[in-house]
Amino acid sequence: MQKSKMWQQPGVPPANCPTWARNPAPLQYDEEEYEEPPPRRPTSTRRYQPIEPAPPRTFVRVTRHEGPPPPLRARASRTQVPDPPVQQPMQQPTGFHPHPLFWVGLALFVLFGSWVLLSLVVTWWQVYQDDQHYGRPRTAQVDMIVGHNDSAATPSHFIALNLHNHTQVLEFPGGDASKAKVYLGPTLAPGHELDPVTVSFKDVNGDGKLDLVLTVDDLRFVFINDNGAFRPPHEGEKVNV
């Protein structure tokens, strides 16, 4: 059988407890050696865990070198810290890279230069051709039967001149220089002394006689055949050039 547990009053030793335990000897204190500590004052100080010192930092000094980088040195410590990459200097773009508008301007300049050069070449060629045909001063000659003491055997001879911008026509009736006549034409503007001048013959008033037409560049001047000579047309006189 199991022993029943007896109710035990708190602070009272059980019955089977030894005698020395029931009547413990009172503790004796030496008043001189033991002093009661003063009461603890309230405080707001908080206690924190001590901060562990941080490990020392390692600084790596990087020096740029021209050419290949120097070989890595062996480190005493087991932990190998990789060197930071060496920053290469920026390379300047090589070659000529102009703006697109540069090519546009260059094309316009070439076109303008070509046009000027072509104009100069055309002008020079025209002057050269006129020099070969009309000489200097510009001179044109022609023979024509106009009824001034001339015939098929002895036609009249005409010479047209542009002498220092002054146009004029010389006529030798029937080829006779002793009866020469001079007809003054218009005076040209400065810079036209090399314009060629020519003469042609046409009945412009319908009287059955050949009249003289003086041509300078694109201008035409008419002289009416009247009484064995040529004269400028009268005011209001109708002519058909």
C-alpha positions in Angstrom: 0.0 0.0 0.0 1.1 3.4 -0.7 1.7 5.7 2.2 -0.8 8.5 2.4 0.6 11.9 2.2 0.0 13.9 5.3 -0.9 17.5 5.1 2.0 19.6 6.1 1.7 23.1 7.4 4.0 25.5 5.8 6.9 26.5 8.0 6.5 23.4 10.3 9.1 20.7 10.0 7.8 17.2 9.4 7.7 14.6 12.2 10.4 12.5 10.9 12.8 15.5 10.7 16.0 15.2 12.9 16.2 17.1 16.1 19.0 19.4 15.0 16.9 20.4 12.0 13.8 21.1 14.1 15.6 23.4 16.5 18.2 25.1 14.5 20.7 27.2 16.4 20.1 30.9 16.0 22.6 32.7 13.8 24.9 35.1 15.5 26.2 38.2 13.7 29.0 40.4 14.6 27.7 43.9 14.6 31.1 45.3 14.1 32.0 43.3 11.0 28.6 43.4 9.4 27.0 46.6 8.5 23.8 46.9 6.6 24.3 48.5 3.3 22.6 51.9 2.8 19.3 51.8 0.9 19.7 52.0 -2.9 18.7 55.2 -4.4 16.5 55.1 -7.5 18.4 56.0 -10.7 17.5 56.4 -14.4 20.8 55.2 -15.7 20.5 52.5 -18.3 23.0 49.9 -18.8 24.2 49.0 -22.3 26.3 46.2 -23.5 29.9 47.3 -24.2 30.6 48.1 -27.8 33.2 45.9 -29.3 36.0 47.8 -31.0 35.8 47.8 -34.8 38.6 46.0 -36.6 41.3 48.3 -38.1 40.7 49.4 -41.7 43.1 48.6 -44.4 43.8 51.4 -46.9 45.1 50.6 -50.4 47.0 53.2 -52.3 46.6 53.0 -56.1 49.2 54.6 -58.3 48.6 54.9 -62.1 51.4 53.5 -64.3 51.9 54.0 -68.0 51.8 50.6 -69.7 50.8 47.3 -68.1 49.9 47.2 -64.4 52.7 46.1 -62.0 52.5 42.5 -60.7 50.6 41.9 -57.5 52.6 41.6 -54.3 52.2 38.7 -51.9 50.4 39.7 -48.8 51.3 38.4 -45.4 47.8 38.0 -44.2 45.7 35.1 -45.4 42.8 37.3 -46.5 43.6 38.7 -49.9 41.9 42.0 -50.6 41.6 42.5 -54.4 43.0 45.7 -55.7 40.5 48.1 -57.1 40.5 48.3 -60.9 42.8 50.9 -62.4 40.7 53.5 -64.2 41.9 53.9 -67.7 42.1 57.5 -69.0 39.4 58.5 -71.4 40.4 58.2 -75.0 39.7 61.2 -77.2 37.9 60.4 -80.5 40.3 60.2 -83.3 39.6 61.3 -86.9 37.6 64.2 -88.3 33.9 64.0 -87.6 32.3 67.3 -88.9 28.7 68.4 -88.3 26.2 67.4 -91.1 25.7 71.1 -91.8 29.4 71.3 -92.8 28.7 69.0 -95.7 25.7 71.1 -96.8 27.7 74.3 -96.7 30.6 72.6 -98.6 28.2 71.4 -101.3 26.7 74.9 -101.7 30.2 76.3 -101.9 31.2 73.8 -104.6 28.1 74.6 -106.6 28.6 78.3 -106.3 32.3 78.0 -107.2 31.4 75.8 -110.2 28.8 78.3 -111.4 31.3 81.2 -111.2 34.0 79.2 -112.9 31.6 78.1 -115.7 30.5 81.7 -116.2 34.1 82.8 -116.5 34.9 80.1 -119.0 31.8 80.8 -121.1 32.6 84.6 -121.1 36.2 84.0 -122.1 35.2 81.6 -124.9 32.7 84.1 -126.3 35.3 86.9 -126.2 37.8 84.6 -127.9 35.3 83.7 -130.7 34.5 87.4 -131.3 38.2 88.2 -131.4 38.6 85.6 -134.2 35.6 86.9 -136.2 35.6 90.7 -135.6 39.0 91.6 -134.2 39.7 94.7 -132.0 38.1 97.1 -132.4 35.0 95.1 -133.4 34.6 95.4 -137.2 32.2 93.8 -139.7 32.3 94.2 -143.5 29.8 93.4 -146.2 29.1 94.1 -150.0 25.6 94.9 -151.1 23.9 96.6 -154.1 21.7 99.3 -152.7 21.3 101.6 -155.8 24.1 104.1 -154.9 26.1 104.2 -158.2 26.7 100.5 -157.8 26.1 97.3 -159.8 26.7 93.6 -159.7 30.2 94.2 -160.9 30.9 97.0 -158.4 28.7 96.7 -155.4 28.9 99.1 -152.5 31.1 98.3 -149.6 30.0 98.7 -145.9 32.2 98.7 -142.8 30.6 98.6 -139.3 32.7 99.7 -136.3 32.4 99.7 -132.5 35.2 102.1 -131.7 35.3 102.8 -127.9 31.6 102.3 -127.5 30.8 104.6 -130.5 29.1 102.7 -133.4 29.4 103.9 -137.0 29.0 102.6 -140.5 31.2 103.6 -143.4 29.9 103.3 -147.0 31.9 103.2 -150.2 29.3 103.7 -153.0 30.1 101.4 -155.9 33.4 100.6 -154.1 34.7 104.2 -154.6 36.5 105.3 -151.5 36.6 108.9 -152.7 32.8 109.1 -152.2 32.8 107.5 -148.7 30.0 108.3 -146.4 29.9 107.9 -142.6 26.7 107.1 -140.7 26.9 107.5 -136.9 25.0 105.0 -134.8 24.2 105.0 -131.1 26.8 105.3 -128.3 27.0 102.3 -126.1 27.3 102.2 -122.3 30.7 101.7 -120.7 31.9 98.1 -120.7 30.4 97.3 -124.1 33.4 98.2 -126.2 33.9 94.5 -127.2 30.3 94.0 -128.3 30.3 93.0 -132.0 28.4 95.3 -134.5 27.0 94.1 -137.8 24.9 95.5 -140.7 22.1 93.9 -142.7 19.7 95.1 -145.4 15.9 95.0 -145.6 13.1 97.0 -146.9 11.5 98.2 -143.7 9.1 100.9 -145.1 7.9 99.2 -148.2 9.2 101.6 -150.8 11.1 98.9 -152.8 14.6 100.0 -151.6 16.9 98.1 -149.3 17.3 99.9 -146.0 20.3 99.5 -143.6 19.8 97.7 -140.2 22.6 98.2 -137.7 22.7 95.4 -135.0 24.6 95.7 -131.8 24.2 92.7 -129.5 20.4 92.4 -129.3 19.6 96.0 -130.4 18.7 97.1 -133.9 18.8 100.5 -135.4 17.3 101.4 -138.8 18.6 103.8 -141.5 16.2 104.6 -144.4 17.5 104.5 -148.0 16.6 107.9 -149.4 18.1 110.0 -152.3 21.3 107.9 -152.7 22.1 107.8 -148.9 20.9 106.5 -145.6 19.1 108.5 -142.9 17.5 107.9 -139.5 13.7 107.4 -139.7 11.6 110.5 -139.1 9.3 110.8 -136.2 6.1 108.9 -136.8 7.5 107.0 -139.8 6.4 103.4 -139.8 9.1 100.8 -140.1 8.9 97.0 -140.0 12.1 95.6 -138.6 
